[in-house]
């Protein structure tokens, strides 16, 4: 069973090798071939491989077909929808999932934002909404968060925002379902009776799976300390609920049942408790896994059958896969099943009992501690490949922290929370007391987690790993797979150290790498020589308080191994260019700051860009071309213009300069033949004048713009003008990040487009150069 399960999953995951999803006829043909293999027992692993490939292929095709139709792109639509899960509210907006009820031509799930809402929706409510929709889309940068992949895994077929309060209202008389009412009731009790703090947010998460109150900073702390699994209804919590129900049923029915019947009743109660708790959690993948394992184990015991231990894991895995194939793409699926598999491998290993001179009880306790420590170390090593390759981090202190907090959390916090949830109605006062005690225990746990999170050695973030180092990251598995005492197990330590100290190589001498990042409607360009790094603009900030400095630029810099920016150049003060400046200055060591306009909110000395300023890094010459000292320019025309030269190879960064500044630069003879130009002002008609375009004679013109932005940039006639001059025009909205190496001797090398280089079947087909 385990072998067949692994073959099925291998087939399913192998679809990710294909960048573009094949047409359905390919999967239909493979299905016919697979049916012919079914009677052949020797080909059963191959058959399972093909079944996995076909199952996820059909499911992925259905999900891609459920995305917003092109005809509705950017349109304002009115529809009735049911609110799924708990909306997430921030300073001035709310984000929520909606299921359309009266429009079969819309996707089944839509993610909406509502700025300054007249009323905040609640889970299970039915609303009439007036919203502007578009297809799922996210930034595409090397090593960046795959937002499109997340939307695909969540089966979200469109995103958008509520556009008109006057046409959006809650439909009266449409009551939420029973589960939604129960979850809402618990959240109301917790929020009304407990302080609005992090511990309360955790209680809501482990009580009914309501994680909307845990903010990003808290999630980052939990990730750093390896305690994220405690902050939601996981398989462990469902197992604890089942175990508690088993003991309660045994105690309650002991006077009325024979021993054999009593066990069966207790097993039934345990399974029902697991079902109830998993239902309240919204049936997340770890909860489904634990529920199915409890169900399989219960059936085996009820029917007095024997089964192999691994079948308890393989059967739930296959059930989840065939009922929801896309679920296997979620990190929770991989981590949940991998953790249980590691526990199965390690828990049965022999630990020699200790017999200290202080007595048998002390020996038993120390032996238990050693067993727990070995389990935690095995989890640390065994899950290393997943945490590094999926999340890019490694929580070094996770074993120690979990050993300290798990007993309190599992045997105090979770039981008290469950009792508090169950004791309602006439017992609400007692239930509230249980929740207060649970809150106190969580507060103590979070205090310890916060202390650990402040330690520099708590966690390590890994750099962007190439193919070779991704293989090295898999080697720590040997410490789990090989029995104790076998040679080669210590290879895990060497592999982990190699991955943690790895840094991508900088460009060679006399070369420069540039990266025009995909930051939507804004600009951020990273320039890197062999020993220096410069950031030109920081991308936009947003109404909810976030910015692309945090979302895009800092993760990219860290993944590339850049811990220091020798110079930060911010072309001008518009938010689409300077929105992430504060985040960059706070998040990475920054040397000089040069600006075209003064930025009021940055507590750093800001030198003005002055035409004629030059510096040289590693055979690369940088020259400021605009603006001149004391020139009367402001706003867009005050943008710093930076020329980068390596021998005869030239790169021009223009900010948002418009036609007057362009013509002045041409008139002063500052614009010569240039290899690469970042198109001014995102391809607006106020820029890219014919005289400027002709003067550059660029071979490559790069536009940094947002996908389907409301200004319609770049304008088609501007693109045509650059193309008529002989330039290939690339738009980051279509291509993702654009990267290229420029060298003094070899000139401009091949262009890398992230949406082509990192293409996945859940993404739209990328557009490359014409």
ChimeraX attribute file (.defattr): number of C-alpha atoms within 10 A of each C-alpha:
attribute: neighborCount
match mode: 1-to-1
recipient: residues
	/A:1	14
	/A:2	17
	/A:3	13
	/A:4	17
	/A:5	21
	/A:6	18
	/A:7	22
	/A:8	25
	/A:9	23
	/A:10	16
	/A:11	22
	/A:12	25
	/A:13	16
	/A:14	14
	/A:15	20
	/A:16	16
	/A:17	10
	/A:18	11
	/A:19	17
	/A:20	16
	/A:21	20
	/A:22	14
	/A:23	11
	/A:24	15
	/A:25	9
	/A:26	13
	/A:27	20
	/A:28	14
	/A:29	11
	/A:30	16
	/A:31	18
	/A:32	10
	/A:33	13
	/A:34	20
	/A:35	13
	/A:36	11
	/A:37	17
	/A:38	14
	/A:39	11
	/A:40	10
	/A:41	10
	/A:42	10
	/A:43	13
	/A:44	17
	/A:45	17
	/A:46	18
	/A:47	25
	/A:48	24
	/A:49	23
	/A:50	24
	/A:51	23
	/A:52	26
	/A:53	25
	/A:54	24
	/A:55	21
	/A:56	26
	/A:57	24
	/A:58	19
	/A:59	16
	/A:60	22
	/A:61	17
	/A:62	12
	/A:63	19
	/A:64	20
	/A:65	12
	/A:66	18
	/A:67	23
	/A:68	22
	/A:69	15
	/A:70	10
	/A:71	8
	/A:72	15
	/A:73	15
	/A:74	16
	/A:75	13
	/A:76	16
	/A:77	14
	/A:78	19
	/A:79	16
	/A:80	20
	/A:81	24
	/A:82	23
	/A:83	22
	/A:84	21
	/A:85	21
	/A:86	22
	/A:87	22
	/A:88	19
	/A:89	17
	/A:90	13
	/A:91	10
	/A:92	12
	/A:93	15
	/A:94	20
	/A:95	21
	/A:96	22
	/A:97	21
	/A:98	27
	/A:99	20
	/A:100	23
	/A:101	15
	/A:102	11
	/A:103	13
	/A:104	8
	/A:105	12
	/A:106	21
	/A:107	23
	/A:108	20
	/A:109	23
	/A:110	28
	/A:111	20
	/A:112	20
	/A:113	20
	/A:114	22
	/A:115	19
	/A:116	13
	/A:117	16
	/A:118	12
	/A:119	12
	/A:120	15
	/A:121	22
	/A:122	19
	/A:123	20
	/A:124	23
	/A:125	21
	/A:126	25
	/A:127	22
	/A:128	17
	/A:129	25
	/A:130	20
	/A:131	23
	/A:132	19
	/A:133	23
	/A:134	23
	/A:135	21
	/A:136	22
	/A:137	17
	/A:138	21
	/A:139	25
	/A:140	29
	/A:141	27
	/A:142	25
	/A:143	19
	/A:144	17
	/A:145	17
	/A:146	16
	/A:147	14
	/A:148	20
	/A:149	19
	/A:150	16
	/A:151	20
	/A:152	22
	/A:153	19
	/A:154	14
	/A:155	20
	/A:156	25
	/A:157	23
	/A:158	24
	/A:159	23
	/A:160	21
	/A:161	21
	/A:162	22
	/A:163	20
	/A:164	18
	/A:165	16
	/A:166	9
	/A:167	12
	/A:168	20
	/A:169	17
	/A:170	18
	/A:171	15
	/A:172	9
	/A:173	8
	/A:174	12
	/A:175	12
	/A:176	17
	/A:177	11
	/A:178	10
	/A:179	16
	/A:180	21
	/A:181	15
	/A:182	15
	/A:183	24
	/A:184	20
	/A:185	14
	/A:186	21
	/A:187	23
	/A:188	12
	/A:189	18
	/A:190	23
	/A:191	15
	/A:192	10
	/A:193	14
	/A:194	16
	/A:195	13
	/A:196	12
	/A:197	13
	/A:198	16
	/A:199	23
	/A:200	24
	/A:201	26
	/A:202	24
	/A:203	28
	/A:204	26
	/A:205	21
	/A:206	24
	/A:207	29
	/A:208	27
	/A:209	26
	/A:210	27
	/A:211	22
	/A:212	17
	/A:213	20
	/A:214	19
	/A:215	13
	/A:216	9
	/A:217	9
	/A:218	17
	/A:219	14
	/A:220	13
	/A:221	20
	/A:222	21
	/A:223	20
	/A:224	27
	/A:225	28
	/A:226	26
	/A:227	20
	/A:228	15
	/A:229	17
	/A:230	20
	/A:231	21
	/A:232	22
	/A:233	28
	/A:234	25
	/A:235	24
	/A:236	17
	/A:237	26
	/A:238	29
	/A:239	21
	/A:240	20
	/A:241	23
	/A:242	27
	/A:243	20
	/A:244	18
	/A:245	21
	/A:246	22
	/A:247	15
	/A:248	15
	/A:249	20
	/A:250	20
	/A:251	12
	/A:252	12
	/A:253	16
	/A:254	16
	/A:255	10
	/A:256	9
	/A:257	14
	/A:258	11
	/A:259	13
	/A:260	9
	/A:261	14
	/A:262	19
	/A:263	20
	/A:264	21
	/A:265	18
	/A:266	24
	/A:267	26
	/A:268	20
	/A:269	21
	/A:270	28
	/A:271	27
	/A:272	19
	/A:273	22
	/A:274	30
	/A:275	23
	/A:276	17
	/A:277	25
	/A:278	27
	/A:279	18
	/A:280	21
	/A:281	26
	/A:282	19
	/A:283	17
	/A:284	19
	/A:285	25
	/A:286	24
	/A:287	29
	/A:288	25
	/A:289	27
	/A:290	28
	/A:291	28
	/A:292	22
	/A:293	23
	/A:294	24
	/A:295	21
	/A:296	19
	/A:297	19
	/A:298	18
	/A:299	16
	/A:300	14
	/A:301	15
	/A:302	16
	/A:303	9
	/A:304	9
	/A:305	9
	/A:306	9
	/A:307	12
	/A:308	9
	/A:309	11
	/A:310	14
	/A:311	16
	/A:312	21
	/A:313	23
	/A:314	19
	/A:315	18
	/A:316	21
	/A:317	22
	/A:318	20
	/A:319	14
	/A:320	18
	/A:321	21
	/A:322	15
	/A:323	11
	/A:324	14
	/A:325	22
	/A:326	21
	/A:327	20
	/A:328	19
	/A:329	17
	/A:330	15
	/A:331	15
	/A:332	17
	/A:333	21
	/A:334	17
	/A:335	16
	/A:336	19
	/A:337	20
	/A:338	17
	/A:339	17
	/A:340	17
	/A:341	18
	/A:342	20
	/A:343	17
	/A:344	15
	/A:345	17
	/A:346	20
	/A:347	15
	/A:348	8
	/A:349	12
	/A:350	9
	/A:351	12
	/A:352	9
	/A:353	15
	/A:354	16
	/A:355	14
	/A:356	12
	/A:357	8
	/A:358	8
	/A:359	10
	/A:360	13
	/A:361	11
	/A:362	14
	/A:363	16
	/A:364	15
	/A:365	13
	/A:366	16
	/A:367	17
	/A:368	15
	/A:369	13
	/A:370	16
	/A:371	19
	/A:372	16
	/A:373	16
	/A:374	17
	/A:375	21
	/A:376	21
	/A:377	18
	/A:378	24
	/A:379	22
	/A:380	23
	/A:381	21
	/A:382	25
	/A:383	21
	/A:384	23
	/A:385	23
	/A:386	18
	/A:387	20
	/A:388	24
	/A:389	17
	/A:390	12
	/A:391	14
	/A:392	19
	/A:393	20
	/A:394	26
	/A:395	23
	/A:396	17
	/A:397	18
	/A:398	24
	/A:399	21
	/A:400	15
	/A:401	21
	/A:402	20
	/A:403	15
	/A:404	14
	/A:405	19
	/A:406	15
	/A:407	11
	/A:408	16
	/A:409	19
	/A:410	15
	/A:411	11
	/A:412	15
	/A:413	23
	/A:414	24
	/A:415	19
	/A:416	23
	/A:417	24
	/A:418	22
	/A:419	18
	/A:420	26
	/A:421	23
	/A:422	13
	/A:423	18
	/A:424	16
	/A:425	9
	/A:426	8
	/A:427	11
	/A:428	15
	/A:429	13
	/A:430	15
	/A:431	22
	/A:432	21
	/A:433	16
	/A:434	21
	/A:435	28
	/A:436	20
	/A:437	17
	/A:438	24
	/A:439	25
	/A:440	15
	/A:441	20
	/A:442	24
	/A:443	17
	/A:444	14
	/A:445	19
	/A:446	20
	/A:447	13
	/A:448	14
	/A:449	22
	/A:450	16
	/A:451	11
	/A:452	20
	/A:453	22
	/A:454	13
	/A:455	12
	/A:456	8
	/A:457	13
	/A:458	19
	/A:459	21
	/A:460	16
	/A:461	16
	/A:462	22
	/A:463	25
	/A:464	25
	/A:465	21
	/A:466	10
	/A:467	9
	/A:468	8
	/A:469	14
	/A:470	15
	/A:471	13
	/A:472	18
	/A:473	24
	/A:474	20
	/A:475	22
	/A:476	24
	/A:477	22
	/A:478	18
	/A:479	22
	/A:480	23
	/A:481	14
	/A:482	13
	/A:483	13
	/A:484	12
	/A:485	9
	/A:486	10
	/A:487	11
	/A:488	11
	/A:489	19
	/A:490	14
	/A:491	15
	/A:492	22
	/A:493	13
	/A:494	13
	/A:495	18
	/A:496	20
	/A:497	12
	/A:498	14
	/A:499	20
	/A:500	16
	/A:501	11
	/A:502	14
	/A:503	17
	/A:504	13
	/A:505	9
	/A:506	18
	/A:507	16
	/A:508	14
	/A:509	14
	/A:510	18
	/A:511	22
	/A:512	27
	/A:513	20
	/A:514	19
	/A:515	21
	/A:516	23
	/A:517	28
	/A:518	33
	/A:519	33
	/A:520	23
	/A:521	21
	/A:522	27
	/A:523	31
	/A:524	29
	/A:525	25
	/A:526	21
	/A:527	19
	/A:528	23
	/A:529	22
	/A:530	18
	/A:531	12
	/A:532	16
	/A:533	23
	/A:534	21
	/A:535	23
	/A:536	26
	/A:537	28
	/A:538	34
	/A:539	31
	/A:540	23
	/A:541	23
	/A:542	12
	/A:543	10
	/A:544	13
	/A:545	10
	/A:546	14
	/A:547	24
	/A:548	30
	/A:549	26
	/A:550	19
	/A:551	17
	/A:552	24
	/A:553	27
	/A:554	21
	/A:555	22
	/A:556	22
	/A:557	20
	/A:558	18
	/A:559	21
	/A:560	20
	/A:561	17
	/A:562	21
	/A:563	15
	/A:564	16
	/A:565	22
	/A:566	16
	/A:567	18
	/A:568	23
	/A:569	26
	/A:570	31
	/A:571	32
	/A:572	27
	/A:573	22
	/A:574	19
	/A:575	16
	/A:576	22
	/A:577	26
	/A:578	27
	/A:579	25
	/A:580	26
	/A:581	27
	/A:582	18
	/A:583	20
	/A:584	20
	/A:585	18
	/A:586	11
	/A:587	14
	/A:588	15
	/A:589	13
	/A:590	19
	/A:591	13
	/A:592	14
	/A:593	20
	/A:594	21
	/A:595	23
	/A:596	27
	/A:597	22
	/A:598	15
	/A:599	17
	/A:600	8
	/A:601	8
	/A:602	14
	/A:603	10
	/A:604	13
	/A:605	10
	/A:606	18
	/A:607	14
	/A:608	20
	/A:609	28
	/A:610	21
	/A:611	17
	/A:612	14
	/A:613	13
	/A:614	14
	/A:615	10
	/A:616	11
	/A:617	15
	/A:618	15
	/A:619	17
	/A:620	21
	/A:621	15
	/A:622	19
	/A:623	19
	/A:624	19
	/A:625	22
	/A:626	29
	/A:627	24
	/A:628	17
	/A:629	11
	/A:630	8
	/A:631	10
	/A:632	9
	/A:633	17
	/A:634	13
	/A:635	14
	/A:636	20
	/A:637	24
	/A:638	25
	/A:639	30
	/A:640	31
	/A:641	26
	/A:642	23
	/A:643	21
	/A:644	21
	/A:645	22
	/A:646	22
	/A:647	16
	/A:648	14
	/A:649	19
	/A:650	23
	/A:651	22
	/A:652	24
	/A:653	22
	/A:654	24
	/A:655	28
	/A:656	29
	/A:657	26
	/A:658	21
	/A:659	19
	/A:660	13
	/A:661	20
	/A:662	23
	/A:663	19
	/A:664	14
	/A:665	19
	/A:666	17
	/A:667	12
	/A:668	8
	/A:669	10
	/A:670	15
	/A:671	21
	/A:672	15
	/A:673	15
	/A:674	21
	/A:675	21
	/A:676	24
	/A:677	23
	/A:678	24
	/A:679	29
	/A:680	28
	/A:681	25
	/A:682	25
	/A:683	26
	/A:684	21
	/A:685	18
	/A:686	14
	/A:687	22
	/A:688	24
	/A:689	19
	/A:690	15
	/A:691	13
	/A:692	20
	/A:693	25
	/A:694	19
	/A:695	19
	/A:696	23
	/A:697	20
	/A:698	25
	/A:699	18
	/A:700	22
	/A:701	26
	/A:702	21
	/A:703	27
	/A:704	33
	/A:705	24
	/A:706	24
	/A:707	21
	/A:708	16
	/A:709	13
	/A:710	9
	/A:711	11
	/A:712	13
	/A:713	23
	/A:714	22
	/A:715	13
	/A:716	12
	/A:717	12
	/A:718	22
	/A:719	23
	/A:720	13
	/A:721	16
	/A:722	25
	/A:723	18
	/A:724	12
	/A:725	16
	/A:726	16
	/A:727	23
	/A:728	18
	/A:729	21
	/A:730	24
	/A:731	26
	/A:732	28
	/A:733	27
	/A:734	25
	/A:735	23
	/A:736	31
	/A:737	26
	/A:738	25
	/A:739	22
	/A:740	17
	/A:741	21
	/A:742	27
	/A:743	24
	/A:744	18
	/A:745	12
	/A:746	14
	/A:747	16
	/A:748	22
	/A:749	12
	/A:750	10
	/A:751	12
	/A:752	18
	/A:753	27
	/A:754	24
	/A:755	25
	/A:756	18
	/A:757	13
	/A:758	16
	/A:759	19
	/A:760	20
	/A:761	19
	/A:762	20
	/A:763	20
	/A:764	18
	/A:765	16
	/A:766	18
	/A:767	16
	/A:768	17
	/A:769	12
	/A:770	8
